[in-house]
Amino acid sequence: MNAFADTSADTSRDGTHSGRARLILALVCACQFMVILDSSIVNVALPSVQRDLGFSATGVAWVVNGYLLAFAGFMLLGGRAADLFGQRRMLIIGLTVFSAASLIGGVATAAELLVAARFAQGIGAALLAPATLAVINTEFTETRTRARAFGAWSAAGGIGGMAGALAGGAITTGLSWRWVFLINVPIGVALTGLALLSLTDGRRGHRESLDLLGAVTGTAGLAAVIFGVMGSTDHGWLSGVVAGPVALGVLLLIVFLTVEARFAARPLVPLRLFRIRPVAVGNTLLLLFGAIGIAMWYFTSLLLQNVWGYSALRTGLGQAPAAVTFLVFARVSATLLPRTGARPQILAGSACLLVGFAWLTRAGTDSGYLLGVLGPTLLIAVGIGLTFPTLMAVATSDAPDGDAGIVGGLAGTANQVGGAIGLAVFATIAGSAAAYGRVFVMAAGIAVAIAVIATALMKATESERVS
C-alpha cells in the first residue's frame, strides 16, 4: 500500500470479519489502549504523586520523562527483535515487563523507585508497540483492511486517553494515585492470555543474529540525546548537563549509522528503508507530530489544574470530550484514507491544529471553560484524529517482507523522540503558568511545518509516480 496515493479505485475486500482477524485486531487495539491509558492516567495524577513522594516541581516531570526516555530509546531494538524472534514472543515479553513494572510503580514508596519503575515500563512499551504495528502490517495486507486496522488501533488510543482522563481523576480522588499503575496488572495478564490464543510465531526461515553493536550504539545514542534534552528543564541548554549528553548521543548515533552502513551483516536498522519515500517522509512528520500530542494532553492538563484550579477529577472530565472527538475522527480518518490518500487528510488535520492551538492561546480564567478550553481542544482533537493514524499508515506502508517490526519501531521512535524533545522544549518555555500560551503558539507553528513538509514531499512523490 502506498499511502500517498489516491486509492479510491481499490476494490479489495475487507478481511477483518474472520474470527481470528477480529481477535488479533482486538489484541493489538487493547495493547495500544493500555499504553495510552497509562500515559494519560499518569498526567492527571502527577500533582498527587508529587505531594506523596516528595518530588520537586521539576523532578515530577521524570515520572513522564523516564517512561518517554526508555520508550524512545529502546523501540528500535524492540522493532528489530520482533522481526528476528517473532512478533508473538516480543509482544508477550513486552506485556510481561510492562505489567511487572506497573506493579512496582504502584507500590513504590520513594520517588527514585517510581522513576525506575516508569523507566522499566517504557522498556516494556518499547518491546510491545512495534510488535503490535508489525502484527497489523503482516496480518492485514489489503489496502482497506489495513487502513481500518490502523484506524481502530489509533481509536483505541483515543479510548485509552479518554478512559485515562476520566479514570485518573476518579481513582486519584476516590482511591489513590497508586491504582493508576496497579490497574495495568490485570489488563496485562488478560492480554497475555489473548496473545497466546490468537497469535502464531511470525518468523520465517532461520533465526538471524541480532546486530549487537548497532543495538548498543543506537539505543545508547538515542537515550543520551533525549536525556540531555530533558535536562534543559532544570539547566541551560549550553550547560554541561545538557550539552554533554547530547554531544555524546550524537557521536554514538554517528557510530551507529557507520556500523549500519558499512559493517553490520544484518543491520538493526537497514538504511535501505529510508529510500522508501513513504517511510522517510512519514517518520519525518511523526517526529514533528510527537510534540503536538504533548502540547495538547500534558499542557492542557497543567493549564486546567495550575491556572484554573481544577481538581484531578474535574480535569479528567474537562479533557474527556476531546478524547471522544479524537476517537471519532480517528475512525473517520481510517474510512477516508483509502479513498482520498494521505495528503488531503494531513492538510485538513494541520489546519484544525493550527486554528485550535491559536485559539487555545487566548485561554484564561476569565474566558470560561466552553470557549476558553473546550472549543479549542475539540478542534485540536479533530486535527489529531485526522493526522495521527494517517501518518502512522504512511510511515509503515510499503514495509518489505521481514522488516515490518523495525518499520513499526522507526515510526514509534520518531513519534516518541518528538514527544520527548517537545516536552523538554515546552517545559523550558513554560517556566511559569503564565507562559503556557507560548507552548500553544509553538504547537501551532509545528502544525504549519507539518502541512508545508507534507505538501512539498508528497507532491514530489506523486511526480515520481507519474514519471
TORPA-140444 format. One record per residue (C-alpha): residue number from 1; y negated, z, x. Coordinates in steps of 0.02 Angstrom, whole numbers, always signed. Example, Ala and Ser with C-alpha at 12.3 -4.5 7.8 and 13.67 -1.06 7.14 Angstrom:
TORPA-140444
+-----+--------+--------+--------+
| seq |     yy |     zz |     xx |
+-----+--------+--------+--------+
|   1 |   +225 |   +390 |   +615 |
|   2 |    +53 |   +357 |   +684 |
+-----+--------+--------+--------+
END
This chain:
TORPA-140444
+-----+--------+--------+--------+
| seq |     yy |     zz |     xx |
+-----+--------+--------+--------+
|   1 |     +0 |     +0 |     +0 |
|   2 |   -171 |    -48 |    +66 |
|   3 |   -285 |    +73 |    -24 |
|   4 |   -439 |    -28 |    +25 |
|   5 |   -383 |   -173 |    -82 |
|   6 |   -408 |   -203 |   -266 |
|   7 |   -234 |   -176 |   -332 |
|   8 |   -265 |   -219 |   -512 |
|   9 |   -134 |   -355 |   -505 |
|  10 |     +4 |   -234 |   -457 |
|  11 |   +138 |   -230 |   -589 |
|  12 |   +263 |   -112 |   -507 |
|  13 |   +347 |     +8 |   -623 |
|  14 |   +313 |   +194 |   -617 |
|  15 |   +462 |   +282 |   -540 |
|  16 |   +403 |   +460 |   -565 |
|  17 |   +503 |   +484 |   -726 |
|  18 |   +676 |   +511 |   -650 |
|  19 |   +737 |   +690 |   -648 |
|  20 |   +743 |   +703 |   -458 |
|  21 |   +572 |   +622 |   -437 |
|  22 |   +494 |   +744 |   -560 |
|  23 |   +574 |   +890 |   -467 |
|  24 |   +510 |   +828 |   -299 |
|  25 |   +335 |   +798 |   -367 |
|  26 |   +335 |   +973 |   -443 |
|  27 |   +385 |  +1044 |   -274 |
|  28 |   +250 |   +959 |   -169 |
|  29 |   +118 |   +997 |   -301 |
|  30 |   +170 |  +1180 |   -306 |
|  31 |   +160 |  +1191 |   -116 |
|  32 |    -16 |  +1119 |   -122 |
|  33 |    -58 |  +1239 |   -262 |
|  34 |     -4 |  +1388 |   -157 |
|  35 |   -104 |  +1334 |     -4 |
|  36 |   -264 |  +1304 |   -104 |
|  37 |   -237 |  +1459 |   -210 |
|  38 |   -233 |  +1561 |    -50 |
|  39 |   -395 |  +1486 |    +13 |
|  40 |   -494 |  +1508 |   -148 |
|  41 |   -424 |  +1677 |   -194 |
|  42 |   -474 |  +1747 |    -23 |
|  43 |   -654 |  +1685 |    -38 |
|  44 |   -685 |  +1791 |   -192 |
|  45 |   -602 |  +1945 |   -112 |
|  46 |   -700 |  +1941 |    +53 |
|  47 |   -830 |  +2073 |     +8 |
|  48 |   -693 |  +2197 |    -42 |
|  49 |   -592 |  +2158 |   +114 |
|  50 |   -747 |  +2186 |   +220 |
|  51 |   -779 |  +2358 |   +144 |
|  52 |   -598 |  +2421 |   +152 |
|  53 |   -553 |  +2366 |   +328 |
|  54 |   -723 |  +2388 |   +409 |
|  55 |   -761 |  +2208 |   +455 |
|  56 |   -935 |  +2168 |   +519 |
|  57 |  -1043 |  +2047 |   +422 |
|  58 |   -994 |  +1904 |   +538 |
|  59 |   -820 |  +1967 |   +579 |
|  60 |   -760 |  +1949 |   +400 |
|  61 |   -778 |  +1760 |   +418 |
|  62 |   -624 |  +1767 |   +531 |
|  63 |   -518 |  +1804 |   +377 |
|  64 |   -558 |  +1622 |   +336 |
|  65 |   -581 |  +1558 |   +514 |
|  66 |   -415 |  +1624 |   +579 |
|  67 |   -325 |  +1527 |   +445 |
|  68 |   -426 |  +1368 |   +474 |
|  69 |   -405 |  +1380 |   +663 |
|  70 |   -216 |  +1386 |   +655 |
|  71 |   -204 |  +1263 |   +511 |
|  72 |   -306 |  +1130 |   +601 |
|  73 |   -236 |  +1165 |   +774 |
|  74 |    -52 |  +1156 |   +730 |
|  75 |    -50 |  +1020 |   +597 |
|  76 |    -19 |   +875 |   +717 |
|  77 |   +131 |   +969 |   +784 |
|  78 |   +189 |  +1004 |   +606 |
|  79 |   +172 |   +821 |   +558 |
|  80 |   +274 |   +755 |   +703 |
|  81 |   +403 |   +894 |   +680 |
|  82 |   +429 |   +832 |   +501 |
|  83 |   +466 |   +658 |   +568 |
|  84 |   +585 |   +719 |   +704 |
|  85 |   +676 |   +864 |   +624 |
|  86 |   +667 |   +821 |   +439 |
|  87 |   +539 |   +846 |   +302 |
|  88 |   +653 |   +965 |   +207 |
|  89 |   +683 |  +1078 |   +356 |
|  90 |   +500 |  +1089 |   +406 |
|  91 |   +443 |  +1117 |   +227 |
|  92 |   +563 |  +1264 |   +211 |
|  93 |   +511 |  +1336 |   +380 |
|  94 |   +329 |  +1319 |   +331 |
|  95 |   +359 |  +1409 |   +167 |
|  96 |   +452 |  +1549 |   +255 |
|  97 |   +316 |  +1577 |   +386 |
|  98 |   +177 |  +1567 |   +256 |
|  99 |   +262 |  +1691 |   +139 |
| 100 |   +306 |  +1815 |   +277 |
| 101 |   +128 |  +1811 |   +344 |
| 102 |    +61 |  +1839 |   +167 |
| 103 |   +168 |  +1995 |   +154 |
| 104 |   +100 |  +2061 |   +319 |
| 105 |    -79 |  +2023 |   +266 |
| 106 |    -53 |  +2112 |   +101 |
| 107 |     +0 |  +2275 |   +185 |
| 108 |   -122 |  +2264 |   +333 |
| 109 |   -218 |  +2424 |   +369 |
| 110 |   -325 |  +2358 |   +510 |
| 111 |   -445 |  +2212 |   +522 |
| 112 |   -355 |  +2143 |   +676 |
| 113 |   -187 |  +2141 |   +588 |
| 114 |   -258 |  +2048 |   +438 |
| 115 |   -336 |  +1915 |   +550 |
| 116 |   -170 |  +1896 |   +643 |
| 117 |    -80 |  +1876 |   +478 |
| 118 |   -205 |  +1744 |   +424 |
| 119 |   -175 |  +1652 |   +587 |
| 120 |    +12 |  +1654 |   +552 |
| 121 |    -21 |  +1593 |   +375 |
| 122 |   -116 |  +1447 |   +450 |
| 123 |    +33 |  +1401 |   +559 |
| 124 |   +146 |  +1405 |   +406 |
| 125 |    +24 |  +1295 |   +310 |
| 126 |    +14 |  +1176 |   +459 |
| 127 |   +202 |  +1152 |   +451 |
| 128 |   +203 |  +1141 |   +261 |
| 129 |    +57 |  +1025 |   +219 |
| 130 |   +106 |   +870 |   +320 |
| 131 |   +285 |   +888 |   +260 |
| 132 |   +226 |   +875 |    +79 |
| 133 |   +122 |   +721 |   +118 |
| 134 |   +270 |   +643 |   +208 |
| 135 |   +379 |   +676 |    +57 |
| 136 |   +254 |   +584 |    -54 |
| 137 |   +246 |   +436 |    +64 |
| 138 |   +435 |   +419 |    +80 |
| 139 |   +489 |   +463 |    -97 |
| 140 |   +352 |   +370 |   -194 |
| 141 |   +338 |   +196 |   -120 |
| 142 |   +267 |    +92 |   -263 |
| 143 |    +78 |    +73 |   -273 |
| 144 |    +50 |   +150 |   -444 |
| 145 |   +183 |   +283 |   -418 |
| 146 |   +110 |   +339 |   -253 |
| 147 |    -67 |   +342 |   -321 |
| 148 |    -11 |   +451 |   -466 |
| 149 |    +85 |   +564 |   -347 |
| 150 |    -71 |   +587 |   -239 |
| 151 |   -173 |   +619 |   -395 |
| 152 |    -51 |   +752 |   -454 |
| 153 |    -47 |   +828 |   -278 |
| 154 |   -237 |   +835 |   -273 |
| 155 |   -247 |   +901 |   -452 |
| 156 |   -127 |  +1039 |   -402 |
| 157 |   -256 |  +1091 |   -275 |
| 158 |   -385 |  +1095 |   -415 |
| 159 |   -271 |  +1207 |   -517 |
| 160 |   -249 |  +1318 |   -364 |
| 161 |   -437 |  +1327 |   -341 |
| 162 |   -463 |  +1370 |   -523 |
| 163 |   -323 |  +1498 |   -525 |
| 164 |   -385 |  +1573 |   -363 |
| 165 |   -563 |  +1589 |   -425 |
| 166 |   -504 |  +1674 |   -584 |
| 167 |   -359 |  +1774 |   -515 |
| 168 |   -455 |  +1826 |   -359 |
| 169 |   -590 |  +1909 |   -461 |
| 170 |   -469 |  +1986 |   -585 |
| 171 |   -348 |  +2050 |   -452 |
| 172 |   -485 |  +2116 |   -338 |
| 173 |   -571 |  +2204 |   -483 |
| 174 |   -418 |  +2266 |   -578 |
| 175 |   -292 |  +2298 |   -439 |
| 176 |   -332 |  +2273 |   -256 |
| 177 |   -378 |  +2133 |   -138 |
| 178 |   -205 |  +2158 |    -58 |
| 179 |   -125 |  +2070 |   -205 |
| 180 |   -218 |  +1909 |   -166 |
| 181 |    -97 |  +1895 |    -19 |
| 182 |    +57 |  +1975 |    -94 |
| 183 |    +57 |  +1851 |   -239 |
| 184 |   +112 |  +1716 |   -116 |
| 185 |   +278 |  +1802 |    -80 |
| 186 |   +369 |  +1770 |   -245 |
| 187 |   +293 |  +1596 |   -256 |
| 188 |   +357 |  +1555 |    -82 |
| 189 |   +532 |  +1618 |   -121 |
| 190 |   +540 |  +1513 |   -280 |
| 191 |   +479 |  +1356 |   -191 |
| 192 |   +605 |  +1378 |    -51 |
| 193 |   +744 |  +1377 |   -181 |
| 194 |   +671 |  +1222 |   -262 |
| 195 |   +661 |  +1133 |    -94 |
| 196 |   +844 |  +1171 |    -59 |
| 197 |   +891 |  +1097 |   -228 |
| 198 |   +783 |   +940 |   -230 |
| 199 |   +758 |   +876 |    -53 |
| 200 |   +877 |   +794 |    +69 |
| 201 |   +856 |   +778 |   +256 |
| 202 |   +740 |   +629 |   +277 |
| 203 |   +781 |   +595 |   +460 |
| 204 |   +858 |   +429 |   +503 |
| 205 |   +963 |   +397 |   +657 |
| 206 |   +973 |   +512 |   +806 |
| 207 |   +857 |   +658 |   +837 |
| 208 |   +718 |   +620 |   +960 |
| 209 |   +645 |   +746 |  +1080 |
| 210 |   +476 |   +823 |  +1046 |
| 211 |   +332 |   +774 |  +1160 |
| 212 |   +307 |   +950 |  +1229 |
| 213 |   +163 |   +909 |  +1347 |
| 214 |    +73 |   +818 |  +1208 |
| 215 |   +108 |   +960 |  +1087 |
| 216 |    +38 |  +1092 |  +1206 |
| 217 |   -118 |   +996 |  +1259 |
| 218 |   -156 |   +929 |  +1085 |
| 219 |   -133 |  +1095 |   +996 |
| 220 |   -223 |  +1196 |  +1129 |
| 221 |   -364 |  +1069 |  +1138 |
| 222 |   -397 |  +1069 |   +952 |
| 223 |   -384 |  +1258 |   +942 |
| 224 |   -504 |  +1283 |  +1088 |
| 225 |   -636 |  +1166 |  +1015 |
| 226 |   -626 |  +1248 |   +844 |
| 227 |   -627 |  +1423 |   +919 |
| 228 |   -783 |  +1383 |  +1018 |
| 229 |   -873 |  +1307 |   +869 |
| 230 |   -829 |  +1457 |   +762 |
| 231 |   -908 |  +1572 |   +891 |
| 232 |  -1075 |  +1490 |   +857 |
| 233 |  -1099 |  +1604 |   +706 |
| 234 |  -1121 |  +1752 |   +824 |
| 235 |  -1184 |  +1668 |   +982 |
| 236 |  -1298 |  +1524 |  +1032 |
| 237 |  -1223 |  +1351 |  +1041 |
| 238 |  -1261 |  +1344 |  +1228 |
| 239 |  -1187 |  +1516 |  +1266 |
| 240 |  -1030 |  +1529 |  +1371 |
| 241 |   -934 |  +1599 |  +1222 |
| 242 |   -961 |  +1435 |  +1131 |
| 243 |   -985 |  +1304 |  +1265 |
| 244 |   -841 |  +1366 |  +1373 |
| 245 |   -701 |  +1348 |  +1244 |
| 246 |   -774 |  +1185 |  +1179 |
| 247 |   -779 |  +1110 |  +1354 |
| 248 |   -602 |  +1170 |  +1389 |
| 249 |   -544 |  +1097 |  +1223 |
| 250 |   -624 |   +929 |  +1257 |
| 251 |   -542 |   +924 |  +1429 |
| 252 |   -372 |   +965 |  +1354 |
| 253 |   -394 |   +831 |  +1221 |
| 254 |   -435 |   +703 |  +1357 |
| 255 |   -274 |   +754 |  +1445 |
| 256 |   -184 |   +742 |  +1279 |
| 257 |   -245 |   +564 |  +1248 |
| 258 |   -198 |   +514 |  +1426 |
| 259 |    -23 |   +584 |  +1403 |
| 260 |     -1 |   +497 |  +1237 |
| 261 |    -65 |   +330 |  +1302 |
| 262 |    +20 |   +323 |  +1472 |
| 263 |   +158 |   +449 |  +1499 |
| 264 |   +243 |   +506 |  +1338 |
| 265 |   +402 |   +409 |  +1300 |
| 266 |   +392 |   +465 |  +1118 |
| 267 |   +212 |   +522 |  +1089 |
| 268 |   +167 |   +665 |   +974 |
| 269 |    +31 |   +552 |   +903 |
| 270 |    +67 |   +367 |   +934 |
| 271 |   -106 |   +294 |   +968 |
| 272 |    -50 |   +130 |   +889 |
| 273 |    -76 |   +216 |   +721 |
| 274 |   -264 |   +204 |   +745 |
| 275 |   -250 |    +15 |   +749 |
| 276 |   -205 |    +28 |   +564 |
| 277 |   -378 |    +13 |   +485 |
| 278 |   -346 |   +123 |   +331 |
| 279 |   -277 |   +263 |   +441 |
| 280 |   -427 |   +256 |   +560 |
| 281 |   -560 |   +243 |   +426 |
| 282 |   -478 |   +368 |   +309 |
| 283 |   -466 |   +500 |   +445 |
| 284 |   -648 |   +473 |   +495 |
| 285 |   -705 |   +501 |   +317 |
| 286 |   -591 |   +652 |   +293 |
| 287 |   -668 |   +731 |   +448 |
| 288 |   -838 |   +721 |   +364 |
| 289 |   -772 |   +768 |   +193 |
| 290 |   -698 |   +931 |   +257 |
| 291 |   -871 |  +1007 |   +265 |
| 292 |   -904 |   +959 |    +82 |
| 293 |   -769 |  +1075 |    +17 |
| 294 |   -831 |  +1220 |   +123 |
| 295 |  -1010 |  +1195 |    +61 |
| 296 |   -951 |  +1190 |   -119 |
| 297 |   -825 |  +1332 |   -137 |
| 298 |   -866 |  +1452 |     +5 |
| 299 |  -1055 |  +1449 |     -5 |
| 300 |  -1071 |  +1445 |   -194 |
| 301 |   -959 |  +1600 |   -196 |
| 302 |  -1079 |  +1685 |    -74 |
| 303 |  -1228 |  +1624 |   -174 |
| 304 |  -1163 |  +1700 |   -335 |
| 305 |  -1116 |  +1866 |   -255 |
| 306 |  -1252 |  +1892 |   -123 |
| 307 |  -1401 |  +1814 |   -211 |
| 308 |  -1359 |  +1827 |   -396 |
| 309 |  -1269 |  +1994 |   -380 |
| 310 |  -1111 |  +1937 |   -471 |
| 311 |   -952 |  +2040 |   -462 |
| 312 |   -793 |  +1962 |   -391 |
| 313 |   -725 |  +1934 |   -566 |
| 314 |   -885 |  +1857 |   -631 |
| 315 |   -895 |  +1746 |   -477 |
| 316 |   -720 |  +1682 |   -512 |
| 317 |   -766 |  +1644 |   -692 |
| 318 |   -925 |  +1560 |   -633 |
| 319 |   -830 |  +1441 |   -519 |
| 320 |   -688 |  +1406 |   -641 |
| 321 |   -774 |  +1264 |   -737 |
| 322 |   -798 |  +1166 |   -575 |
| 323 |   -614 |  +1191 |   -531 |
| 324 |   -562 |  +1124 |   -703 |
| 325 |   -678 |   +975 |   -680 |
| 326 |   -603 |   +935 |   -511 |
| 327 |   -430 |   +944 |   -588 |
| 328 |   -475 |   +819 |   -725 |
| 329 |   -561 |   +694 |   -611 |
| 330 |   -425 |   +701 |   -478 |
| 331 |   -307 |   +636 |   -611 |
| 332 |   -436 |   +507 |   -666 |
| 333 |   -452 |   +451 |   -486 |
| 334 |   -264 |   +427 |   -472 |
| 335 |   -261 |   +322 |   -630 |
| 336 |   -405 |   +211 |   -574 |
| 337 |   -361 |   +188 |   -390 |
| 338 |   -227 |    +54 |   -412 |
| 339 |   -348 |    -46 |   -520 |
| 340 |   -513 |    -26 |   -428 |
| 341 |   -466 |     +2 |   -248 |
| 342 |   -542 |   +140 |   -142 |
| 343 |   -722 |    +87 |   -110 |
| 344 |   -792 |    +99 |   -288 |
| 345 |   -719 |   +274 |   -310 |
| 346 |   -784 |   +336 |   -143 |
| 347 |   -959 |   +268 |   -180 |
| 348 |   -961 |   +343 |   -355 |
| 349 |   -897 |   +509 |   -289 |
| 350 |  -1025 |   +511 |   -149 |
| 351 |  -1165 |   +480 |   -273 |
| 352 |  -1109 |   +628 |   -377 |
| 353 |  -1101 |   +736 |   -221 |
| 354 |  -1275 |   +684 |   -165 |
| 355 |  -1357 |   +721 |   -333 |
| 356 |  -1257 |   +881 |   -359 |
| 357 |  -1299 |   +959 |   -191 |
| 358 |  -1481 |   +906 |   -205 |
| 359 |  -1485 |   +992 |   -375 |
| 360 |  -1400 |  +1147 |   -305 |
| 361 |  -1538 |  +1171 |   -176 |
| 362 |  -1650 |  +1224 |   -321 |
| 363 |  -1535 |  +1365 |   -375 |
| 364 |  -1625 |  +1531 |   -384 |
| 365 |  -1612 |  +1692 |   -480 |
| 366 |  -1747 |  +1630 |   -598 |
| 367 |  -1663 |  +1463 |   -637 |
| 368 |  -1521 |  +1531 |   -743 |
| 369 |  -1334 |  +1502 |   -720 |
| 370 |  -1319 |  +1349 |   -833 |
| 371 |  -1449 |  +1243 |   -744 |
| 372 |  -1452 |  +1330 |   -577 |
| 373 |  -1266 |  +1335 |   -537 |
| 374 |  -1153 |  +1266 |   -674 |
| 375 |  -1236 |  +1096 |   -691 |
| 376 |  -1239 |  +1050 |   -507 |
| 377 |  -1067 |  +1121 |   -468 |
| 378 |   -989 |  +1020 |   -610 |
| 379 |  -1068 |   +862 |   -540 |
| 380 |  -1007 |   +905 |   -364 |
| 381 |   -833 |   +936 |   -433 |
| 382 |   -833 |   +762 |   -510 |
| 383 |   -877 |   +692 |   -340 |
| 384 |   -741 |   +790 |   -252 |
| 385 |   -614 |   +739 |   -385 |
| 386 |   -653 |   +554 |   -363 |
| 387 |   -665 |   +558 |   -174 |
| 388 |   -535 |   +676 |   -102 |
| 389 |   -374 |   +603 |   -173 |
| 390 |   -440 |   +429 |   -136 |
| 391 |   -472 |   +471 |    +47 |
| 392 |   -300 |   +552 |    +64 |
| 393 |   -218 |   +396 |    -10 |
| 394 |   -317 |   +285 |   +109 |
| 395 |   -281 |   +389 |   +264 |
| 396 |    -94 |   +395 |   +232 |
| 397 |    -68 |   +218 |   +169 |
| 398 |    +24 |    +89 |   +273 |
| 399 |   +115 |   +226 |   +370 |
| 400 |   +254 |   +146 |   +474 |
| 401 |   +432 |   +198 |   +441 |
| 402 |   +468 |   +360 |   +533 |
| 403 |   +284 |   +406 |   +552 |
| 404 |   +247 |   +474 |   +378 |
| 405 |   +241 |   +653 |   +440 |
| 406 |   +120 |   +625 |   +583 |
| 407 |     +9 |   +514 |   +475 |
| 408 |     +1 |   +655 |   +348 |
| 409 |    -31 |   +777 |   +490 |
| 410 |   -176 |   +671 |   +553 |
| 411 |   -255 |   +666 |   +380 |
| 412 |   -236 |   +853 |   +357 |
| 413 |   -300 |   +889 |   +532 |
| 414 |   -455 |   +782 |   +506 |
| 415 |   -496 |   +871 |   +343 |
| 416 |   -464 |  +1045 |   +414 |
| 417 |   -560 |  +1014 |   +577 |
| 418 |   -705 |   +951 |   +473 |
| 419 |   -695 |  +1108 |   +367 |
| 420 |   -688 |  +1224 |   +518 |
| 421 |   -835 |  +1140 |   +605 |
| 422 |   -929 |  +1131 |   +441 |
| 423 |   -905 |  +1317 |   +410 |
| 424 |   -967 |  +1360 |   +584 |
| 425 |  -1120 |  +1248 |   +573 |
| 426 |  -1162 |  +1300 |   +396 |
| 427 |  -1139 |  +1485 |   +435 |
| 428 |  -1260 |  +1468 |   +581 |
| 429 |  -1387 |  +1383 |   +469 |
| 430 |  -1363 |  +1506 |   +326 |
| 431 |  -1402 |  +1659 |   +431 |
| 432 |  -1477 |  +1736 |   +276 |
| 433 |  -1451 |  +1717 |    +91 |
| 434 |  -1619 |  +1631 |    +76 |
| 435 |  -1555 |  +1489 |   +186 |
| 436 |  -1409 |  +1434 |    +76 |
| 437 |  -1518 |  +1290 |    +17 |
| 438 |  -1514 |  +1216 |   +192 |
| 439 |  -1324 |  +1210 |   +183 |
| 440 |  -1332 |  +1111 |    +22 |
| 441 |  -1460 |   +991 |    +97 |
| 442 |  -1341 |   +957 |   +242 |
| 443 |  -1196 |   +932 |   +123 |
| 444 |  -1299 |   +802 |    +28 |
| 445 |  -1331 |   +713 |   +193 |
| 446 |  -1144 |   +711 |   +230 |
| 447 |  -1113 |   +630 |    +61 |
| 448 |  -1235 |   +491 |   +109 |
| 449 |  -1146 |   +468 |   +276 |
| 450 |   -977 |   +452 |   +189 |
| 451 |  -1046 |   +317 |    +73 |
| 452 |  -1126 |   +220 |   +216 |
| 453 |   -972 |   +225 |   +327 |
| 454 |   -854 |   +182 |   +184 |
| 455 |   -962 |    +34 |   +134 |
| 456 |   -977 |    -36 |   +311 |
| 457 |   -797 |    -13 |   +367 |
| 458 |   -716 |    -63 |   +204 |
| 459 |   -819 |   -222 |   +199 |
| 460 |   -755 |   -261 |   +374 |
| 461 |   -577 |   -231 |   +315 |
| 462 |   -598 |   -346 |   +165 |
| 463 |   -671 |   -481 |   +280 |
| 464 |   -518 |   -467 |   +392 |
| 465 |   -404 |   -486 |   +242 |
| 466 |   -496 |   -642 |   +182 |
| 467 |   -493 |   -722 |   +355 |
+-----+--------+--------+--------+
END
